[in-house]
Amino acid sequence: MPRWLIPLLLLLAGALFPLALAPFFWWPLGLVSLAVLMAALQHNHTPRQAFVYTWLFSFAKFAVGVSWIYVSIHRFGGTPAPLAVLMVALFAGFLAIFPALVFALRQHLFGQTLAWLTLPVFWFLYEWLRGNFLTGFPWLFAGDAHLHSWLAGWAPIIGSYGISVLLVLSVTLLLEVWQRRCYALLAGLLVWPAGALLQPLEWTHITGSLNVSAVQGNIPQNLKWRPEMMDPTIGIYYDQTSQHWDSDLILWPETAVTKLLDQFRPAMNEIAAEALEHNTTVITGIAYRYPRGHELAGEFHNSIVAFGAGAGIYHKQQLVPFGEFVPFEQQIRGLIPFFDLEMSSFRHGPADQPLLKAAKGADTFLVAPFICYEIAYPQLVSRMAQQADFLVTVSNDAWFGDSLGPKQHMALAQMRALETGRWLLRATNTGITALVDHKGRLLERLPYEQRGTLSGSAEMRHGSTPYMQLGVWPLAIFSLLILGLAGWRRRRSQSFTEL
């Protein structure tokens, strides 16, 4: 193959990768995409070559997969289109550095020794690093493409990280069989039918049920934060809510109320009294400001508050860079309008916050809340779900229009429900508002960009899936064993060469 053709194939393969994910779920294309990258990495000879190959693939993957960021930068951030395109390209190029460095390190340490095993291990290390470094960006994981395939049966056991490993291992096994005719390795592909056999298993048990509703206000993003819209917005959500007092829990979206909590409290107390009469818990996203006299007076949180028959407040832990806080704020504030978006100076919430409470008669259920981007974090959701009966997530994906972003976001919420064996209710401003069962199946959803309320009956569940109990430790131990074996094989090979 001509050398100039390899970069083009890698760019094409990377661009195909997002088609394996939501909303398409053409996961066979993901196998083809990964096969091109893995084949290239198995035939490179230097760390520099591994870096370049991986960077090209990953740049195309992120340029297509996170292209939805353009909508928020240009349409709502006021950035000129050419500059917005450049910013998306720079972001994709920056994200591509992570896998490029990881696979360059693999080449430096192990060369092609046991490449069919070390490549899946380093893919796991790369996804874990990207999901945790600084604030993390746990998006476009390979395993998330398999919400509906046989491999989905592994999600409650090893999570989406583990499915990524099985996926890449399947590809490298096939390449190894093709190149070396080691047909015994095909036994490794039994993980696919094994996943199908695992799907019917119930890892959690029912503790009760709640009639739930989620309100989709559909407030245009360019009007949402105007002062004259504050009271009308509350009126919209109250009117929708008052039609569903037969629900045990009613969920409003992220920052559904554009007043601060202390400003909203008089109206909230009135709604809470009415909700309590109907034994209903209302949960809404709202901004919280520390009061005067507090050491953090004037500082803000992006929060969720429960009132009526339930109670509790939660402050968002994982904030979106540039959306909810601005890194290097003093240096870049004011450079372009995008760095001065409304409500982009939030504080991180603490990790040890109590769960929200929802009531049904004499029973009280614990609700694990997640705000927007947080639902993408497998380990955060797994930890908070340990004591929870139910998951709720609120978002305002209107920032991204009807692009790939909201669909990918919804699928991530479904994967978290599958990993934890919990039902999940999602409320958004413009969509996707939905109810998801403990198998990750989307049961009900509202049409995009329409005002309405979704209602249904949700199971409350308790118990822990293996993934909730063990997290990524099995993958970490597997990785250490493979790396130890590969290191031993490489040293042994070098010793024979010296002789």
Disulfide bonds with the S-S distance in Angstrom:
none
